[in-house]
Amino acid sequence: MSAITRLRGKTLNTIKNSTALISNRSFSEETEFRVLNLRTVKSQAPVRRKINKPDVLPPRSNQMPVDQDWGSVWPGQRTFHPATVPLPVRQGYTEKNAPPPSKFGNAELMKIPNFLHLTPPVIKKQCEALKQFCTPWPKGLETDEKCNKHFEIEVASSNYCYSSPSIRDPLARIVTLQIKLSSLPLDDHARDKFRRIVGDRYNEENDIVTIVADRCPLRQQNYDYAMYLLTAVFHESLRFEEWEKTKSEIDMEFYDWNVSKSKSSIESIFGKPAEEIVKADVYSKAVGALMNEGENEYTLAKYGESVREMLQLPAL
């Protein structure tokens, strides 16, 4: 056998062995379960940026001097700021036996408007600035008694300051008018008629008539309505109806000793006018109280004492 023949035989064997190896490898690769790896391998971890937080300064209230100008620190109305107020302010609700929350982080103190700017020195400073726009106080009105003498009618109303979408408060329209009944030029008939018209609006203890007007939407309208009511009642009490002339002592609403039979009887007994009789005024008051207020232990005792004083009898 020649060399060429031997070489061809080795080549064929090599090709057969390679073909068998390739076929075995492909079979093993097809039968093996391959896993899908979705994770990506990071080559390097990210570097986080370092945040430099500024240093928190201490509260301003710790550095405030005692004699500072508070008007410059808190010049007007503003939201509460705990670091600016050098006071241990507390507000809120906590558990039992625990103090209220402090001023730091307190939402209750920031909800409502405050008047921390209205301190006595600031008010005095503002009043000094407003003096140039004011007029001197009128002479003759130095006391309350003189003011009540020259200004008999007193009108009172209220203003409200609060946080709301509307600046109008429904209670601000109410007007209260007060006047002393003795300051009105009324005789006995008109005074009694005035009291009966106003009813329970008259206070007998302080002799004041109070009229409250709140049915109109505006304060000025209620003020005009209250003045109209006072004027109407005053003129109505001055009117004397024809049927009032026929009233007798029995028809009177109250007992008047000056026009009663008791006065004429006392004058006939003493034989002189009642103004000249000793203790006649005490007797008239006791009889009037007995008839108008009714019989009770106090009025009967006062009536007996007045009779003994007028007749000069010894006391019991």
HELIX and SHEET records of a PDB file:
HELIX    1   1 ALA A    3  THR A   31  1                                  29    
HELIX    2   2 ARG A   60  GLN A   63  5                                   4    
HELIX    3   3 TRP A   70  VAL A   73  1                                   4    
HELIX    4   4 ALA A  107  LYS A  111  1                                   5    
HELIX    5   5 PRO A  120  LEU A  130  1                                  11    
HELIX    6   6 LYS A  131  PHE A  133  5                                   3    
HELIX    7   7 ASP A  144  HIS A  150  1                                   7    
HELIX    8   8 PRO A  170  ARG A  173  5                                   4    
HELIX    9   9 LEU A  181  SER A  183  5                                   3    
HELIX   10  10 ASP A  188  VAL A  198  1                                  11    
HELIX   11  11 GLY A  199  ARG A  201  5                                   3    
HELIX   12  12 ARG A  219  LEU A  238  1                                  20    
HELIX   13  13 GLU A  242  THR A  246  5                                   5    
HELIX   14  14 TRP A  257  VAL A  259  5                                   3    
HELIX   15  15 LYS A  261  PHE A  270  1                                  10    
HELIX   16  16 ALA A  274  GLU A  276  5                                   3    
HELIX   17  17 ALA A  280  GLU A  293  1                                  14    
HELIX   18  18 GLU A  297  MET A  310  1                                  14    
SHEET    1   A 4 GLU A 154  ALA A 156  0                                        
SHEET    2   A 4 VAL A 175  LYS A 180 -1                                        
SHEET    3   A 4 ILE A 208  ALA A 213 -1                                        
SHEET    4   A 4 TYR A 202  ASN A 203 -1                                        
END                                                                             
